[in-house]
Each structure stands twice: as structure tokens, then as C-alpha cells.
Amino acid sequence: MPGMEMRRLALGAALALSGCGGLGGQPPASLPMVRGADGREYLLLDRGAYKAFYDTRGRLERIEYDSNADGRPDQIARHDGSKLPRTIEIDEDFDGRVDRFESYDGEGRLLKVGMSRRQGAADVWSVLGPGGEAVKREYDDDGDGRVERAEILQAGRVARIEVDGDRDGRIDRWQDWSSGRLASEELDTDRDGRADRRLLYLPDGTLQGVEPLR
């Protein structure tokens, strides 16, 4: 579900809840107290498909939306005390697990979209530029919560690939794909965070040569 639809979700929630405290103000004092799955206590504003959860000081924590009325929220906007959502989680196939994660800045601009290839956690992210176009894709291929591979995009095409080959949390391979093929690759062989060797490739993918960088 694209970010524009998510912004409409936030707007719809604002309209649905505005009669009882809205999104930016204090909720009514008569709201019931409930305990969340995280063990914390919340003030609950229930508007059917929309439910807003405030902390005990009256700050909006999250809005849940059950779009298909199956009793489970399939869209969760996490506000963390802000008027606009910081993140939105979407269960696109209604199986009870989040498939899409969206991150927004303080002015409501969509910054990053995460997709889940596994159950319940994002492992592929698209980082968006000022015009909403993807400028970077990040991959967590082993599901450890850290990025092992990143594709830098220019005009929708892969221009560079960065790889954490030894999976220590630091990039150690930088590949140049700006010509539409792998032209060169820089390696950090001594694990100091800087490239010390460059591999050069011919158009057919054959290794042309190796040169030191320092």
C-alpha cells in the first residue's frame, strides 16, 4: 500500500477521533484504562474500526485500524507522542503479521519503506529521495536485523552495491555498476573500514587486474 494511502489513513483517523480529543490534544478524562500486550497501561479511545491509545499523561502513542473488521488491526500508526505518525505498520494480506513498514519524518514525509520476506520483521528497505523515488535498497539477507547488502540507485538503476561480506556490521566491498555492469570492486581486506585493494573487470566479467589503493 503506497505512502499516499497511508497518509489518508492518518487523516481518516484524525477525522474519526477529532470529536474526542483529536490527534494533537489531550483525550477526554473519562477514557477507560487498558493494559496493552507490552504490559503498559493506556487510555483507550474506541471508535469502532479506529482505536487510539494514549499514555497515562495523555500523549498519543498509536492508532490501530481494522479495515476488514476481523477483530485484528491491520494498520498501526505509531505516533510516540507526536501529532503525526512516526511509523506505520501494515498487514497487507490480513494474516496477522506485518508485511510493510513505513517511516515518516516530523512533517509527514515518507522516508523509508520496509518489506518482510520473513515473518514479522522487515528485511528489505527502500530509502526514498526528496521526490519520493527510491535512491537506495537495503537487504538483511540472514535475518539478524543488520544490513548485509545495499544497492545505490540512480534514475532507478543500480549504480553501486555495498556489501558486508564478513557480516560484522561494516561494509567491506564496494562495487561499481554505474556502466550497467560490474566495472570494479574495492575491498577492505584488513578490516579497518577503508578499501585497500581494487579489482578491475572486463566487459565480459573477466578479472582484468588488481591494484593496491594504499
Long-range contacts (C-beta under 8 A, 24 or more apart in sequence): 1-90, 1-92, 1-100, 3-102, 3-110, 3-113, 3-132, 6-75, 6-77, 6-88, 6-90, 6-102, 6-110, 7-108, 7-110, 9-65, 9-75, 9-77, 9-88, 10-63, 10-77, 10-84, 10-85, 10-88, 10-108, 12-50, 12-65, 13-50, 13-52, 13-63, 13-65, 13-77, 16-47, 16-49, 16-50, 17-45, 17-47, 17-50, 17-52, 17-63, 20-45, 20-47, 21-45, 21-52, 21-54, 23-52, 23-60, 23-63, 23-79, 23-83, 23-84, 24-60, 24-83, 26-58, 27-52, 27-54, 27-58, 27-60, 55-81, 68-94, 70-94, 72-96, 82-106, 84-108, 118-143, 121-145, 142-167, 154-178, 166-191, 181-205, 186-213
